[in-house]
């Protein structure tokens, strides 16, 4: 098994999402404004949003960032058991890494793979590899929808039952008689 497959083994959730990190940062106004001043912050914010989204929607997520203009080695950080961040190696684009990982995930693991990018050429290639595409704007809508669902589920009104629920109303007469007999013996 080659090195990239080791990192991309999607074995926890049924759905697997690969995200072109810088493509998304450049597409979302809320992150784009940080590119010149604090790119690290934009990356961290994207990672946090995707990690939360993936956990709620049951995706394994790999976020890929280009490092093609550096002389760095490929670097993979496991953020959580469902989220990995990959910085590509020298002279490797995020697109080429994504294409390879999509091919491996569909061929070797038979998983449902989603690629998030707004790059038209990349979308065509991943569709040919058997993956589904999600545009940057569509992912943003999905994240907002998930955040709303999370808020509604965890901070919404919780209704308590109107009447008291007692165990005596849920057991049959024979068991009730035996329990009553045991209670009287103890007294």
RAJOMO-V738861 format. One line per field, one symbol per residue. ss: DSSP state (A for helix, B for strand, O for the rest). phi: phi as a letter, one per 30 degrees, with the letter a starting at -180 (. if undefined). psi: psi as a letter, one per 40 degrees, with the letter a starting at -180 (. if undefined). Layout:
ss=???
phi=???
psi=???
This chain:
ss=OOAAAAAAOOOOOOBBBBBBAAAAAAAOAAAAOOOOOOAAAAAAAAAAAAAAAAAAAOBBBBBBBOOOOOOOOOBBBBBBOOBBBBBOOOOOOAAAAAAAAAAAAAAAAOOBBBBBOOOAAAAAAAAAOOOBBBOAAAAAAAAAAAAAAAAAAAAOOOOOOOOOOOAAAOOOAAAAAAAAAAAAAAO
phi=.ddddedcddbccdcbbccdedddedccedcedcedcadeddddddedddddddddcicdbbcccdbdcccdddbbcddadcbbcccddeicddedddedddedddddchcdcbccacdeddeddddddjcccbdedddeddddddddddeddcbddccdddbdccdddccdddddddddddddddd
psi=hidddddehgedidihhhhgdddddddhddddeedddgddddddddddddddddddefihhhhhhhfdeifiihhhhhdieehihhhiihehidddddddddddddddefihhhhhiehdddddddddeeiiihiddddddddddddddddddeeihhhiidihhiddeeiidddddddddddddd.
